[in-house]
Amino acid sequence: MNRLLSTAAVAALLLATTTAAAQDSKTDHSGHAAHGTAHKAHAGHGAVDHAAMAKAEFAKLDANKDGVVAKGEVPKAHGLLSHFAMLDINKDGKLSQAEFAKHHGL
């Protein structure tokens, strides 16, 4: 049951991230180079490099570049906010790269 909820939460997070990225693309193009690189690397294979995409999204969210994503760094319209507490496994108010990756299925 927990695995099902976790899988559903990851799917919702990825959908929200994709939706937020699409909305951001109208005004904010930072981070798109890494995202594009991930797609180009696998364009011929029909696969998407989810690890590279998650890493690029983490880097974009880590505004102060301290290696963690604090809740205050996440834009208010970003879907991650509604899942932040669940993703913050150690409840320190920040998402480490490991916490972020784990919930992206990496």
Secondary structure, DSSP 8 states (H G I E B T S, - for coil): -HHHHHHHHHHHHHHHHHHHHHHHTTT--TTHHHHHHHHHHTGGGT---HHHHHHHHHHHH-TT-SSEEEGGGS-TT-GGGGGHHHH-TT-SSEEEHHHHHHTTT-
